[in-house]
C-alpha cells in the first residue's frame, strides 16, 4: 500500500458498496477505481483490502461510541 489520498473527504452521501450504510473507508485499486465501505465491512476484509490497495483512506475516527 502506497500513496496518499487525493480524493475529497467522504460525506454522508457516500455509501458502502456492500450494504449501503454510510461509508467511512475508501479503497483505491491499482486501476484507479475505488471501493467504499462502512466500518463493519472494511474491518471484516481489512487485510485483503490493504494488500490490494494503492490508497487506503480511513475516516472511522469520525465515529463515536
PDB file of N, H, CA, C and O in Angstrom:
ATOM      1  N   UNK A   1       0.848  -1.174   0.000  1.00  0.00           N
ATOM      2  CA  UNK A   1       0.000   0.000   0.000  1.00  0.00           C
ATOM      3  C   UNK A   1       0.891   1.233   0.000  1.00  0.00           C
ATOM      4  O   UNK A   1       1.779   1.366   0.842  1.00  0.00           O
ATOM      5  N   UNK A   2       0.652   2.129  -0.941  1.00  0.00           N
ATOM      6  H   UNK A   2      -0.070   2.021  -1.624  1.00  0.00           H
ATOM      7  CA  UNK A   2       1.422   3.360  -1.021  1.00  0.00           C
ATOM      8  C   UNK A   2       0.510   4.513  -1.380  1.00  0.00           C
ATOM      9  O   UNK A   2      -0.650   4.314  -1.740  1.00  0.00           O
ATOM     10  N   UNK A   3       1.035   5.705  -1.282  1.00  0.00           N
ATOM     11  H   UNK A   3       1.977   5.867  -0.990  1.00  0.00           H
ATOM     12  CA  UNK A   3       0.289   6.868  -1.736  1.00  0.00           C
ATOM     13  C   UNK A   3      -0.537   7.511  -0.650  1.00  0.00           C
ATOM     14  O   UNK A   3      -0.785   6.938   0.411  1.00  0.00           O
ATOM     15  N   UNK A   4      -0.953   8.717  -0.954  1.00  0.00           N
ATOM     16  H   UNK A   4      -0.752   9.183  -1.816  1.00  0.00           H
ATOM     17  CA  UNK A   4      -1.857   9.439  -0.070  1.00  0.00           C
ATOM     18  C   UNK A   4      -3.099   9.793  -0.857  1.00  0.00           C
ATOM     19  O   UNK A   4      -3.066   9.898  -2.083  1.00  0.00           O
ATOM     20  N   UNK A   5      -4.166   9.971  -0.161  1.00  0.00           N
ATOM     21  H   UNK A   5      -4.193   9.885   0.835  1.00  0.00           H
ATOM     22  CA  UNK A   5      -5.427  10.212  -0.852  1.00  0.00           C
ATOM     23  C   UNK A   5      -5.484  11.604  -1.472  1.00  0.00           C
ATOM     24  O   UNK A   5      -5.055  12.587  -0.867  1.00  0.00           O
ATOM     25  N   UNK A   6      -6.013  11.669  -2.670  1.00  0.00           N
ATOM     26  H   UNK A   6      -6.361  10.870  -3.161  1.00  0.00           H
ATOM     27  CA  UNK A   6      -6.237  12.945  -3.332  1.00  0.00           C
ATOM     28  C   UNK A   6      -7.728  13.151  -3.550  1.00  0.00           C
ATOM     29  O   UNK A   6      -8.145  14.189  -4.063  1.00  0.00           O
ATOM     30  N   UNK A   7      -8.521  12.181  -3.168  1.00  0.00           N
ATOM     31  H   UNK A   7      -8.182  11.338  -2.752  1.00  0.00           H
ATOM     32  CA  UNK A   7      -9.975  12.250  -3.306  1.00  0.00           C
ATOM     33  C   UNK A   7     -10.528  13.107  -2.170  1.00  0.00           C
ATOM     34  O   UNK A   7      -9.899  13.224  -1.119  1.00  0.00           O
ATOM     35  N   UNK A   8     -11.695  13.703  -2.374  1.00  0.00           N
ATOM     36  H   UNK A   8     -12.206  13.608  -3.229  1.00  0.00           H
ATOM     37  CA  UNK A   8     -12.291  14.506  -1.303  1.00  0.00           C
ATOM     38  C   UNK A   8     -12.691  13.643  -0.106  1.00  0.00           C
ATOM     39  O   UNK A   8     -12.834  12.425  -0.207  1.00  0.00           O
ATOM     40  N   UNK A   9     -12.861  14.310   1.010  1.00  0.00           N
ATOM     41  H   UNK A   9     -12.745  15.300   1.092  1.00  0.00           H
ATOM     42  CA  UNK A   9     -13.304  13.643   2.224  1.00  0.00           C
ATOM     43  C   UNK A   9     -14.644  12.955   1.979  1.00  0.00           C
ATOM     44  O   UNK A   9     -15.482  13.460   1.232  1.00  0.00           O
ATOM     45  N   UNK A  10     -14.835  11.819   2.604  1.00  0.00           N
ATOM     46  H   UNK A  10     -14.154  11.409   3.210  1.00  0.00           H
ATOM     47  CA  UNK A  10     -16.104  11.100   2.478  1.00  0.00           C
ATOM     48  C   UNK A  10     -17.216  11.908   3.152  1.00  0.00           C
ATOM     49  O   UNK A  10     -16.987  12.559   4.171  1.00  0.00           O
ATOM     50  N   UNK A  11     -18.403  11.860   2.584  1.00  0.00           N
ATOM     51  H   UNK A  11     -18.589  11.330   1.757  1.00  0.00           H
ATOM     52  CA  UNK A  11     -19.553  12.571   3.151  1.00  0.00           C
ATOM     53  C   UNK A  11     -20.638  11.567   3.520  1.00  0.00           C
ATOM     54  O   UNK A  11     -20.496  10.371   3.264  1.00  0.00           O
ATOM     55  N   UNK A  12     -21.714  12.049   4.117  1.00  0.00           N
ATOM     56  H   UNK A  12     -21.829  13.021   4.324  1.00  0.00           H
ATOM     57  CA  UNK A  12     -22.812  11.154   4.478  1.00  0.00           C
ATOM     58  C   UNK A  12     -23.566  10.647   3.248  1.00  0.00           C
ATOM     59  O   UNK A  12     -24.431   9.780   3.373  1.00  0.00           O
ATOM     60  N   UNK A  13     -23.255  11.170   2.076  1.00  0.00           N
ATOM     61  H   UNK A  13     -22.552  11.874   1.975  1.00  0.00           H
ATOM     62  CA  UNK A  13     -23.855  10.663   0.836  1.00  0.00           C
ATOM     63  C   UNK A  13     -23.090   9.466   0.273  1.00  0.00           C
ATOM     64  O   UNK A  13     -23.618   8.733  -0.563  1.00  0.00           O
ATOM     65  N   UNK A  14     -21.850   9.263   0.726  1.00  0.00           N
ATOM     66  H   UNK A  14     -21.421   9.859   1.405  1.00  0.00           H
ATOM     67  CA  UNK A  14     -21.052   8.118   0.276  1.00  0.00           C
ATOM     68  C   UNK A  14     -21.528   6.868   1.007  1.00  0.00           C
ATOM     69  O   UNK A  14     -21.658   6.862   2.232  1.00  0.00           O
ATOM     70  N   UNK A  15     -21.783   5.823   0.251  1.00  0.00           N
ATOM     71  H   UNK A  15     -21.678   5.828  -0.743  1.00  0.00           H
ATOM     72  CA  UNK A  15     -22.382   4.610   0.795  1.00  0.00           C
ATOM     73  C   UNK A  15     -21.513   3.385   0.574  1.00  0.00           C
ATOM     74  O   UNK A  15     -20.815   3.275  -0.433  1.00  0.00           O
ATOM     75  N   UNK A  16     -21.566   2.472   1.525  1.00  0.00           N
ATOM     76  H   UNK A  16     -22.133   2.562   2.343  1.00  0.00           H
ATOM     77  CA  UNK A  16     -20.839   1.209   1.460  1.00  0.00           C
ATOM     78  C   UNK A  16     -21.288   0.428   0.228  1.00  0.00           C
ATOM     79  O   UNK A  16     -22.484   0.239   0.004  1.00  0.00           O
ATOM     80  N   UNK A  17     -20.324  -0.022  -0.564  1.00  0.00           N
ATOM     81  H   UNK A  17     -19.353   0.132  -0.382  1.00  0.00           H
ATOM     82  CA  UNK A  17     -20.646  -0.811  -1.755  1.00  0.00           C
ATOM     83  C   UNK A  17     -21.224  -2.177  -1.398  1.00  0.00           C
ATOM     84  O   UNK A  17     -21.831  -2.830  -2.247  1.00  0.00           O
ATOM     85  N   UNK A  18     -21.049  -2.605  -0.185  1.00  0.00           N
ATOM     86  H   UNK A  18     -20.557  -2.074   0.505  1.00  0.00           H
ATOM     87  CA  UNK A  18     -21.516  -3.927   0.241  1.00  0.00           C
ATOM     88  C   UNK A  18     -22.937  -3.897   0.800  1.00  0.00           C
ATOM     89  O   UNK A  18     -23.746  -4.770   0.483  1.00  0.00           O
ATOM     90  N   UNK A  19     -23.251  -2.886   1.639  1.00  0.00           N
ATOM     91  H   UNK A  19     -22.594  -2.177   1.897  1.00  0.00           H
ATOM     92  CA  UNK A  19     -24.550  -2.915   2.329  1.00  0.00           C
ATOM     93  C   UNK A  19     -25.354  -1.619   2.237  1.00  0.00           C
ATOM     94  O   UNK A  19     -26.529  -1.606   2.603  1.00  0.00           O
ATOM     95  N   UNK A  20     -24.755  -0.540   1.762  1.00  0.00           N
ATOM     96  H   UNK A  20     -23.801  -0.550   1.465  1.00  0.00           H
ATOM     97  CA  UNK A  20     -25.481   0.717   1.637  1.00  0.00           C
ATOM     98  C   UNK A  20     -25.420   1.628   2.849  1.00  0.00           C
ATOM     99  O   UNK A  20     -25.985   2.721   2.822  1.00  0.00           O
ATOM    100  N   UNK A  21     -24.745   1.203   3.920  1.00  0.00           N
ATOM    101  H   UNK A  21     -24.286   0.315   3.942  1.00  0.00           H
ATOM    102  CA  UNK A  21     -24.576   2.073   5.090  1.00  0.00           C
ATOM    103  C   UNK A  21     -23.592   3.191   4.743  1.00  0.00           C
ATOM    104  O   UNK A  21     -22.933   3.142   3.704  1.00  0.00           O
ATOM    105  N   UNK A  22     -23.494   4.191   5.610  1.00  0.00           N
ATOM    106  H   UNK A  22     -24.029   4.230   6.454  1.00  0.00           H
ATOM    107  CA  UNK A  22     -22.560   5.286   5.347  1.00  0.00           C
ATOM    108  C   UNK A  22     -21.137   4.751   5.277  1.00  0.00           C
ATOM    109  O   UNK A  22     -20.721   3.957   6.121  1.00  0.00           O
ATOM    110  N   UNK A  23     -20.396   5.188   4.270  1.00  0.00           N
ATOM    111  H   UNK A  23     -20.734   5.833   3.585  1.00  0.00           H
ATOM    112  CA  UNK A  23     -19.016   4.741   4.074  1.00  0.00           C
ATOM    113  C   UNK A  23     -18.052   5.607   4.874  1.00  0.00           C
ATOM    114  O   UNK A  23     -18.184   6.830   4.918  1.00  0.00           O
ATOM    115  N   UNK A  24     -17.083   4.955   5.505  1.00  0.00           N
ATOM    116  H   UNK A  24     -16.975   3.961   5.469  1.00  0.00           H
ATOM    117  CA  UNK A  24     -16.026   5.637   6.241  1.00  0.00           C
ATOM    118  C   UNK A  24     -14.644   5.233   5.743  1.00  0.00           C
ATOM    119  O   UNK A  24     -13.636   5.751   6.225  1.00  0.00           O
ATOM    120  N   UNK A  25     -14.590   4.315   4.783  1.00  0.00           N
ATOM    121  H   UNK A  25     -15.408   3.895   4.392  1.00  0.00           H
ATOM    122  CA  UNK A  25     -13.312   3.856   4.234  1.00  0.00           C
ATOM    123  C   UNK A  25     -13.400   3.863   2.717  1.00  0.00           C
ATOM    124  O   UNK A  25     -14.349   3.338   2.133  1.00  0.00           O
ATOM    125  N   UNK A  26     -12.394   4.468   2.083  1.00  0.00           N
ATOM    126  H   UNK A  26     -11.623   4.894   2.557  1.00  0.00           H
ATOM    127  CA  UNK A  26     -12.280   4.448   0.619  1.00  0.00           C
ATOM    128  C   UNK A  26     -11.008   3.680   0.279  1.00  0.00           C
ATOM    129  O   UNK A  26      -9.929   3.986   0.787  1.00  0.00           O
ATOM    130  N   UNK A  27     -11.148   2.679  -0.585  1.00  0.00           N
ATOM    131  H   UNK A  27     -12.024   2.429  -0.997  1.00  0.00           H
ATOM    132  CA  UNK A  27     -10.011   1.893  -1.051  1.00  0.00           C
ATOM    133  C   UNK A  27      -9.849   2.170  -2.540  1.00  0.00           C
ATOM    134  O   UNK A  27     -10.768   1.931  -3.325  1.00  0.00           O
ATOM    135  N   UNK A  28      -8.687   2.671  -2.926  1.00  0.00           N
ATOM    136  H   UNK A  28      -7.941   2.865  -2.289  1.00  0.00           H
ATOM    137  CA  UNK A  28      -8.408   2.926  -4.337  1.00  0.00           C
ATOM    138  C   UNK A  28      -7.579   1.758  -4.858  1.00  0.00           C
ATOM    139  O   UNK A  28      -6.536   1.420  -4.299  1.00  0.00           O
ATOM    140  N   UNK A  29      -8.058   1.152  -5.935  1.00  0.00           N
ATOM    141  H   UNK A  29      -8.905   1.428  -6.390  1.00  0.00           H
ATOM    142  CA  UNK A  29      -7.408  -0.014  -6.527  1.00  0.00           C
ATOM    143  C   UNK A  29      -6.398   0.413  -7.586  1.00  0.00           C
ATOM    144  O   UNK A  29      -6.442   1.552  -8.050  1.00  0.00           O
ATOM    145  N   UNK A  30      -5.483  -0.485  -7.978  1.00  0.00           N
ATOM    146  H   UNK A  30      -5.448  -1.410  -7.601  1.00  0.00           H
ATOM    147  CA  UNK A  30      -4.450  -0.139  -8.953  1.00  0.00           C
ATOM    148  C   UNK A  30      -4.976   0.467 -10.257  1.00  0.00           C
ATOM    149  O   UNK A  30      -4.309   1.326 -10.832  1.00  0.00           O
ATOM    150  N   UNK A  31      -6.121   0.059 -10.731  1.00  0.00           N
ATOM    151  H   UNK A  31      -6.663  -0.639 -10.264  1.00  0.00           H
ATOM    152  CA  UNK A  31      -6.685   0.610 -11.961  1.00  0.00           C
ATOM    153  C   UNK A  31      -7.277   1.997 -11.805  1.00  0.00           C
ATOM    154  O   UNK A  31      -7.674   2.616 -12.792  1.00  0.00           O
ATOM    155  N   UNK A  32      -7.342   2.497 -10.569  1.00  0.00           N
ATOM    156  H   UNK A  32      -7.019   1.994  -9.767  1.00  0.00           H
ATOM    157  CA  UNK A  32      -7.876   3.829 -10.310  1.00  0.00           C
ATOM    158  C   UNK A  32      -9.303   3.841  -9.800  1.00  0.00           C
ATOM    159  O   UNK A  32      -9.774   4.872  -9.318  1.00  0.00           O
ATOM    160  N   UNK A  33     -10.007   2.714  -9.894  1.00  0.00           N
ATOM    161  H   UNK A  33      -9.625   1.877 -10.285  1.00  0.00           H
ATOM    162  CA  UNK A  33     -11.373   2.678  -9.366  1.00  0.00           C
ATOM    163  C   UNK A  33     -11.316   2.616  -7.844  1.00  0.00           C
ATOM    164  O   UNK A  33     -10.321   2.183  -7.263  1.00  0.00           O
ATOM    165  N   UNK A  34     -12.388   3.050  -7.216  1.00  0.00           N
ATOM    166  H   UNK A  34     -13.196   3.402  -7.688  1.00  0.00           H
ATOM    167  CA  UNK A  34     -12.405   2.998  -5.763  1.00  0.00           C
ATOM    168  C   UNK A  34     -13.607   2.229  -5.251  1.00  0.00           C
ATOM    169  O   UNK A  34     -14.638   2.119  -5.913  1.00  0.00           O
ATOM    170  N   UNK A  35     -13.438   1.707  -4.059  1.00  0.00           N
ATOM    171  H   UNK A  35     -12.600   1.797  -3.521  1.00  0.00           H
ATOM    172  CA  UNK A  35     -14.480   0.977  -3.351  1.00  0.00           C
ATOM    173  C   UNK A  35     -14.729   1.709  -2.044  1.00  0.00           C
ATOM    174  O   UNK A  35     -13.797   2.210  -1.414  1.00  0.00           O
ATOM    175  N   UNK A  36     -15.989   1.769  -1.641  1.00  0.00           N
ATOM    176  H   UNK A  36     -16.746   1.362  -2.152  1.00  0.00           H
ATOM    177  CA  UNK A  36     -16.361   2.418  -0.392  1.00  0.00           C
ATOM    178  C   UNK A  36     -16.936   1.380   0.553  1.00  0.00           C
ATOM    179  O   UNK A  36     -17.696   0.503   0.142  1.00  0.00           O
ATOM    180  N   UNK A  37     -16.565   1.488   1.834  1.00  0.00           N
ATOM    181  H   UNK A  37     -15.947   2.200   2.167  1.00  0.00           H
ATOM    182  CA  UNK A  37     -17.030   0.527   2.825  1.00  0.00           C
ATOM    183  C   UNK A  37     -17.405   1.203   4.132  1.00  0.00           C
ATOM    184  O   UNK A  37     -16.803   2.200   4.529  1.00  0.00           O
ATOM    185  N   UNK A  38     -18.409   0.645   4.792  1.00  0.00           N
ATOM    186  H   UNK A  38     -18.898  -0.165   4.469  1.00  0.00           H
ATOM    187  CA  UNK A  38     -18.724   1.028   6.163  1.00  0.00           C
ATOM    188  C   UNK A  38     -17.623   0.435   7.052  1.00  0.00           C
ATOM    189  O   UNK A  38     -16.806  -0.359   6.588  1.00  0.00           O
ATOM    190  N   UNK A  39     -17.610   0.818   8.301  1.00  0.00           N
ATOM    191  H   UNK A  39     -18.274   1.463   8.678  1.00  0.00           H
ATOM    192  CA  UNK A  39     -16.582   0.310   9.213  1.00  0.00           C
ATOM    193  C   UNK A  39     -16.642  -1.209   9.326  1.00  0.00           C
ATOM    194  O   UNK A  39     -15.606  -1.874   9.310  1.00  0.00           O
ATOM    195  N   UNK A  40     -17.839  -1.756   9.437  1.00  0.00           N
ATOM    196  H   UNK A  40     -18.680  -1.215   9.450  1.00  0.00           H
ATOM    197  CA  UNK A  40     -18.006  -3.203   9.599  1.00  0.00           C
ATOM    198  C   UNK A  40     -17.374  -3.974   8.443  1.00  0.00           C
ATOM    199  O   UNK A  40     -16.585  -4.892   8.667  1.00  0.00           O
ATOM    200  N   UNK A  41     -17.712  -3.612   7.227  1.00  0.00           N
ATOM    201  H   UNK A  41     -18.353  -2.866   7.045  1.00  0.00           H
ATOM    202  CA  UNK A  41     -17.197  -4.357   6.080  1.00  0.00           C
ATOM    203  C   UNK A  41     -15.719  -4.070   5.813  1.00  0.00           C
ATOM    204  O   UNK A  41     -14.995  -4.958   5.363  1.00  0.00           O
ATOM    205  N   UNK A  42     -15.266  -2.862   6.080  1.00  0.00           N
ATOM    206  H   UNK A  42     -15.854  -2.141   6.446  1.00  0.00           H
ATOM    207  CA  UNK A  42     -13.838  -2.562   5.937  1.00  0.00           C
ATOM    208  C   UNK A  42     -13.034  -3.396   6.926  1.00  0.00           C
ATOM    209  O   UNK A  42     -11.980  -3.935   6.587  1.00  0.00           O
ATOM    210  N   UNK A  43     -13.537  -3.494   8.140  1.00  0.00           N
ATOM    211  H   UNK A  43     -14.393  -3.057   8.415  1.00  0.00           H
ATOM    212  CA  UNK A  43     -12.830  -4.254   9.175  1.00  0.00           C
ATOM    213  C   UNK A  43     -12.831  -5.747   8.865  1.00  0.00           C
ATOM    214  O   UNK A  43     -11.824  -6.422   9.078  1.00  0.00           O
ATOM    215  N   UNK A  44     -13.938  -6.264   8.367  1.00  0.00           N
ATOM    216  H   UNK A  44     -14.756  -5.716   8.194  1.00  0.00           H
ATOM    217  CA  UNK A  44     -14.015  -7.702   8.109  1.00  0.00           C
ATOM    218  C   UNK A  44     -13.172  -8.132   6.912  1.00  0.00           C
ATOM    219  O   UNK A  44     -12.857  -9.314   6.777  1.00  0.00           O
ATOM    220  N   UNK A  45     -12.801  -7.191   6.040  1.00  0.00           N
ATOM    221  H   UNK A  45     -13.057  -6.231   6.149  1.00  0.00           H
ATOM    222  CA  UNK A  45     -11.975  -7.516   4.867  1.00  0.00           C
ATOM    223  C   UNK A  45     -10.659  -6.735   4.882  1.00  0.00           C
ATOM    224  O   UNK A  45     -10.012  -6.589   3.845  1.00  0.00           O
ATOM    225  N   UNK A  46     -10.269  -6.239   6.040  1.00  0.00           N
ATOM    226  H   UNK A  46     -10.795  -6.358   6.882  1.00  0.00           H
ATOM    227  CA  UNK A  46      -9.144  -5.321   6.176  1.00  0.00           C
ATOM    228  C   UNK A  46      -7.846  -5.819   5.546  1.00  0.00           C
ATOM    229  O   UNK A  46      -7.248  -5.103   4.743  1.00  0.00           O
ATOM    230  N   UNK A  47      -7.400  -7.008   5.881  1.00  0.00           N
ATOM    231  H   UNK A  47      -7.885  -7.590   6.534  1.00  0.00           H
ATOM    232  CA  UNK A  47      -6.092  -7.460   5.399  1.00  0.00           C
ATOM    233  C   UNK A  47      -6.052  -7.582   3.880  1.00  0.00           C
ATOM    234  O   UNK A  47      -5.062  -7.198   3.257  1.00  0.00           O
ATOM    235  N   UNK A  48      -7.101  -8.106   3.283  1.00  0.00           N
ATOM    236  H   UNK A  48      -7.905  -8.418   3.789  1.00  0.00           H
ATOM    237  CA  UNK A  48      -7.144  -8.248   1.824  1.00  0.00           C
ATOM    238  C   UNK A  48      -7.240  -6.880   1.143  1.00  0.00           C
ATOM    239  O   UNK A  48      -6.583  -6.646   0.128  1.00  0.00           O
ATOM    240  N   UNK A  49      -8.049  -5.985   1.692  1.00  0.00           N
ATOM    241  H   UNK A  49      -8.582  -6.176   2.516  1.00  0.00           H
ATOM    242  CA  UNK A  49      -8.189  -4.649   1.109  1.00  0.00           C
ATOM    243  C   UNK A  49      -6.868  -3.886   1.150  1.00  0.00           C
ATOM    244  O   UNK A  49      -6.482  -3.254   0.167  1.00  0.00           O
ATOM    245  N   UNK A  50      -6.181  -3.943   2.279  1.00  0.00           N
ATOM    246  H   UNK A  50      -6.494  -4.456   3.078  1.00  0.00           H
ATOM    247  CA  UNK A  50      -4.897  -3.237   2.405  1.00  0.00           C
ATOM    248  C   UNK A  50      -3.846  -3.833   1.474  1.00  0.00           C
ATOM    249  O   UNK A  50      -2.990  -3.115   0.958  1.00  0.00           O
ATOM    250  N   UNK A  51      -3.913  -5.128   1.264  1.00  0.00           N
ATOM    251  H   UNK A  51      -4.609  -5.711   1.684  1.00  0.00           H
ATOM    252  CA  UNK A  51      -2.984  -5.806   0.359  1.00  0.00           C
ATOM    253  C   UNK A  51      -3.183  -5.339  -1.088  1.00  0.00           C
ATOM    254  O   UNK A  51      -2.209  -5.176  -1.823  1.00  0.00           O
ATOM    255  N   UNK A  52      -4.421  -5.126  -1.494  1.00  0.00           N
ATOM    256  H   UNK A  52      -5.212  -5.259  -0.897  1.00  0.00           H
ATOM    257  CA  UNK A  52      -4.756  -4.748  -2.871  1.00  0.00           C
ATOM    258  C   UNK A  52      -4.688  -3.239  -3.113  1.00  0.00           C
ATOM    259  O   UNK A  52      -4.533  -2.808  -4.256  1.00  0.00           O
ATOM    260  N   UNK A  53      -4.800  -2.447  -2.075  1.00  0.00           N
ATOM    261  H   UNK A  53      -4.926  -2.798  -1.147  1.00  0.00           H
ATOM    262  CA  UNK A  53      -4.991  -1.001  -2.209  1.00  0.00           C
ATOM    263  C   UNK A  53      -3.752  -0.253  -2.686  1.00  0.00           C
ATOM    264  O   UNK A  53      -2.626  -0.553  -2.290  1.00  0.00           O
ATOM    265  N   UNK A  54      -3.995   0.722  -3.542  1.00  0.00           N
ATOM    266  H   UNK A  54      -4.910   0.966  -3.864  1.00  0.00           H
ATOM    267  CA  UNK A  54      -2.982   1.710  -3.888  1.00  0.00           C
ATOM    268  C   UNK A  54      -3.073   2.833  -2.853  1.00  0.00           C
ATOM    269  O   UNK A  54      -2.061   3.403  -2.445  1.00  0.00           O
ATOM    270  N   UNK A  55      -4.296   3.138  -2.442  1.00  0.00           N
ATOM    271  H   UNK A  55      -5.118   2.675  -2.773  1.00  0.00           H
ATOM    272  CA  UNK A  55      -4.564   4.105  -1.377  1.00  0.00           C
ATOM    273  C   UNK A  55      -5.633   3.522  -0.461  1.00  0.00           C
ATOM    274  O   UNK A  55      -6.566   2.866  -0.925  1.00  0.00           O
ATOM    275  N   UNK A  56      -5.495   3.761   0.832  1.00  0.00           N
ATOM    276  H   UNK A  56      -4.738   4.294   1.208  1.00  0.00           H
ATOM    277  CA  UNK A  56      -6.472   3.305   1.815  1.00  0.00           C
ATOM    278  C   UNK A  56      -6.785   4.502   2.700  1.00  0.00           C
ATOM    279  O   UNK A  56      -5.962   4.905   3.521  1.00  0.00           O
ATOM    280  N   UNK A  57      -7.966   5.065   2.534  1.00  0.00           N
ATOM    281  H   UNK A  57      -8.635   4.737   1.866  1.00  0.00           H
ATOM    282  CA  UNK A  57      -8.360   6.278   3.251  1.00  0.00           C
ATOM    283  C   UNK A  57      -9.392   5.898   4.313  1.00  0.00           C
ATOM    284  O   UNK A  57     -10.522   5.533   3.988  1.00  0.00           O
ATOM    285  N   UNK A  58      -8.999   5.986   5.570  1.00  0.00           N
ATOM    286  H   UNK A  58      -8.081   6.283   5.834  1.00  0.00           H
ATOM    287  CA  UNK A  58      -9.832   5.546   6.686  1.00  0.00           C
ATOM    288  C   UNK A  58     -10.302   6.751   7.499  1.00  0.00           C
ATOM    289  O   UNK A  58      -9.491   7.494   8.050  1.00  0.00           O
ATOM    290  N   UNK A  59     -11.615   6.934   7.565  1.00  0.00           N
ATOM    291  H   UNK A  59     -12.275   6.331   7.117  1.00  0.00           H
ATOM    292  CA  UNK A  59     -12.200   8.021   8.354  1.00  0.00           C
ATOM    293  C   UNK A  59     -13.056   7.482   9.499  1.00  0.00           C
ATOM    294  O   UNK A  59     -13.962   8.168   9.972  1.00  0.00           O
ATOM    295  N   UNK A  60     -12.776   6.267   9.944  1.00  0.00           N
ATOM    296  H   UNK A  60     -12.040   5.709   9.560  1.00  0.00           H
ATOM    297  CA  UNK A  60     -13.578   5.682  11.023  1.00  0.00           C
ATOM    298  C   UNK A  60     -13.389   6.429  12.341  1.00  0.00           C
ATOM    299  O   UNK A  60     -14.166   6.235  13.276  1.00  0.00           O
ATOM    300  N   UNK A  61     -12.368   7.280  12.426  1.00  0.00           N
ATOM    301  H   UNK A  61     -11.737   7.438  11.667  1.00  0.00           H
ATOM    302  CA  UNK A  61     -12.188   8.077  13.640  1.00  0.00           C
ATOM    303  C   UNK A  61     -13.324   9.088  13.832  1.00  0.00           C
ATOM    304  O   UNK A  61     -13.470   9.657  14.913  1.00  0.00           O
ATOM    305  N   UNK A  62     -14.121   9.309  12.793  1.00  0.00           N
ATOM    306  H   UNK A  62     -14.002   8.847  11.914  1.00  0.00           H
ATOM    307  CA  UNK A  62     -15.289  10.197  12.902  1.00  0.00           C
ATOM    308  C   UNK A  62     -16.422   9.548  13.694  1.00  0.00           C
ATOM    309  O   UNK A  62     -17.331  10.231  14.166  1.00  0.00           O
ATOM    310  N   UNK A  63     -16.359   8.231  13.834  1.00  0.00           N
ATOM    311  H   UNK A  63     -15.620   7.676  13.451  1.00  0.00           H
ATOM    312  CA  UNK A  63     -17.403   7.509  14.564  1.00  0.00           C
ATOM    313  C   UNK A  63     -17.179   7.654  16.058  1.00  0.00           C
ATOM    314  O   UNK A  63     -16.041   7.677  16.528  1.00  0.00           O
ATOM    315  N   UNK A  64     -18.271   7.752  16.798  1.00  0.00           N
ATOM    316  H   UNK A  64     -19.195   7.733  16.416  1.00  0.00           H
ATOM    317  CA  UNK A  64     -18.186   7.789  18.253  1.00  0.00           C
ATOM    318  C   UNK A  64     -18.982   6.625  18.803  1.00  0.00           C
ATOM    319  O   UNK A  64     -19.907   6.127  18.161  1.00  0.00           O
ATOM    320  N   UNK A  65     -18.620   6.206  19.977  1.00  0.00           N
ATOM    321  H   UNK A  65     -17.868   6.611  20.499  1.00  0.00           H
ATOM    322  CA  UNK A  65     -19.290   5.064  20.594  1.00  0.00           C
ATOM    323  C   UNK A  65     -20.527   5.507  21.315  1.00  0.00           C
ATOM    324  O   UNK A  65     -21.230   4.683  21.900  1.00  0.00           O
TER     325      UNK A  65
END
